[in-house]
């Protein structure tokens, strides 16, 4: 019965996180309200775009709103990180030797619990990205739009990384710091390290766990945002509105 309650609780938590992320993501109408009348800039040319820069700007913003919402919603669910091999947070390379020795010494459970807990902390922090992505979309200039249209498959993601990564790190880290304790990452880490350090000839190891999980959380987030961008650029089925089809082609 306890396992059943745990699974049910996890499912409810996942649903709540997903709803929170969706609720925090900006509506396109709200994003575009502050755009005003964008001035025409001469010489805009790219293989993507409607020719009308006002339309291009709206299309890029809509694509970013859709893509970031999908990424945040996906990662905010239970197993959003842990169940996705592309973004799953793995054992830090700096203590991989510890994990290998711990496994051989019979501490596989402690190793597995540590990895799972890091991913749970990342899933708890993911909804925070919605606000910062929304702000970046609202602040996007026409010059930014032109660069994204003329850029490569991940030009918009690169823009988001430049504009938001530092802010996201500052926002994520306190949540990660709290959650690694709440979901057991710190305890699992100490259990694993204690097992390792008690073995003959093994010295003490150090790791800034909060920094590691925060950076890996952001790496996974931007990976998914990039995948969403590539999908909209290359897959006609992903262009779900007339505006996206106009700007990115049918």
N, C-alpha and C positions, 0 to 999 in steps of 0.2 A: 504493500500500500504506500509505503514511503516513497519508493521509486516512482510509482504512478503519480503521486502528488508533485514530485520534483519535475517530472516531465511536463505535467500540466502547467505548473508554475512557469517553467521555461518557455512554453508555448505562448502563454499569456504575456509574459515579458517581451517576447519577440514581437508580438502583435502591437503592443503598446509602443515599442520603440519605432516600429515601422510607421505607425500612425503619427507619432511625434515628428518624425523626419518629414513626412508628407505635409503635415500642417505647417512646418516651419519653412518649407520651400516657397519661394515667391511665386505669386501668380503672374503670368505674362502681362496681363493688363496693368498690374501694379508696377511692374518693372518699366513698362513703356510710358507710363504717365509722365515721368520726369525727363523723358528724352527730349521733348520739345521739338522744334523744327531744326533738323540737322542740316548744316550748310553743305552745299555741294562743293566737292573738292575736285579739281581737274585731274585728268590722267588716271582715274581709277580703272584698272583692268585686271581681270583674272579669269581663270577657266570656270570659276563658279560665281554666280551672282545674277541678279535680275537686271542689272544695268541701272536701275533706280537705286541710289544709295540709301534713301530712306527705307525702301523695302528690304535692301540687303541688311541694314542695321537691325530692323525688326526680326528678320529671319535668323540672323546670327544669335540674337538674344533669345529667341524662342528655342532654337536648337540647344543653346546652353542651359536654358531653364529645364527643358525636357531631359537632356543628358545627365545633368547633375542631380536632378530629382531621382532619376532611375538608379544612379550609382549610390546615392545616400540611402535610399530606401532598401536597396539590396544589402548593403553592408550593415545596416542597423538591425537586421533580423538576427535571431539566434542562428548561429552557423553562417552568418553573412561572411565572416572571415574564415572561420574554422572549416566550413564546408566547401570553400572555393580554393582549389589548389593554386590558382593564379595569385591569390592575395593572402593565403594562410600565413600567419606569423610562425616561423620555424624557430628552432633552437638557435640562439645567438652563436655565431661562429667562434666567438671568443671563449665560449665555454662548451663547445661541441665535445672536446675531449672529456670534460666532466660527465656529460650525458652518456658518452660511449662507455666510460668506466662504470658509471652508475648502473647502466643496463646490464653489463656483464656481471656486476656484483649483486644482481637481483632486485634492482630498484626501478624496474621499468614503469611501475605504477606512478612513482613520484615524477619521473620524466614526463610521462603522458599528461599528468595533472598540471604540470607547469606549462606545457605547450597549450593545453586547452584554456587555462586561465588567462594567459596573455591574449588569446584571441577573444575571449569574453570581454576583457577590458576594452579592447579596440571596438567591439560591437557596441558597447555602452557609450563610447565617445563619438561614434560616427554621426549621430543626428546633429551635433554641433556645427557640422560643416555647412548645413543648409543656409544659415544666416550669412556666412561669409561669402559663399558663392552668390547669394542673392545680391549682396552689396556690390560685388565685383561686376555682376551683370548690369546693374543700374548705372554704375560709374563708367561703363564702357564707352569710349569716345568713337567718333567716326574714323579716326586714324587707327584705332585698335581694330575696328571692323575691317578696314581695308587690309590690314596686315594679316588678319585671320583668313580672309577670303583668298589672299594671294599665297598663303603659307601652305605647309604640308598637312598631312593627315591629322596631326595632333597640334596644329597651330593654336587652337583655342585652349586646349589643355595646358600648353606651355604658358599661355597668357595667364590662365588661372593660377598656375603654380607660382609665377612671378608675383602676382598680386596678392595671393592669399596664404602661401605656405607658412610664412613666419607668423602670421596672425592665427592660423589654424594650430600651429605648434603650441603657441601660448595658450590657446583655448583648450586644446586636447590634453595637455600634460597634467593639469590639476585633476581632471576627471580620471585620466589613466592612473594617476598616483593614488586616488581614492579607490578606484575599482580593482586595482591589482591586489589590494588588501581585502576588499569585500568579496571578490570572487575566488580568492585563495591563491593568486599567483605568488604573492610574497611568501606565504607559508609553504607552498609547493617548492618554490625556489630554495628556501632555507632547508627544507627537508632533503632535497636533492644534493645541495651543496654540503650539508652536514654529513650525509652519507659518504660523499666523495672525500671530504677533508679528514674523515676518520680513518681512511685507508692509509697504509704505510707508504711513505715516500711521496705523498700528495700534499702540495702546499695550498695555501689559501688563494682563492680566485676572487676577482671583483668584477662587478657589472653594474652600470647605471640602468637599472631595470626600467624605470619610468621613461628615460630618454629613448631606450631601445624600442619599447612598445609604441611610444608616441610616433617616432619616425617611421616605423614599419606600418603603423596604422595609416599614416599619410601616404606612404609609398603605395599601399594597396588602394587607397581612395583615388589617387591620381591615375593609377593604372586602369581602374574601372571607368573613370571619366574619359580617359583616352579611348577606351574601347567603345564607349557610347558615341564619341565624336566620329571615330572611324566608321561606325555603323551607319550614322546619318549621312556621312559623305558618300559612302559606297553602296549602301543597300537601299534601293527605292522603297522597299516595304517599311523601312524605318521612318520615312518621311510622312508622318501621319496627318499633316495639315496641308492645306493649300499653300500657305506661306512657305513652309519648308520645301514643298515641291517646286515652288516658283524660284526660290533662291538656290537650291541644291540640284535642281533638275528632276525630271520625272523618271 
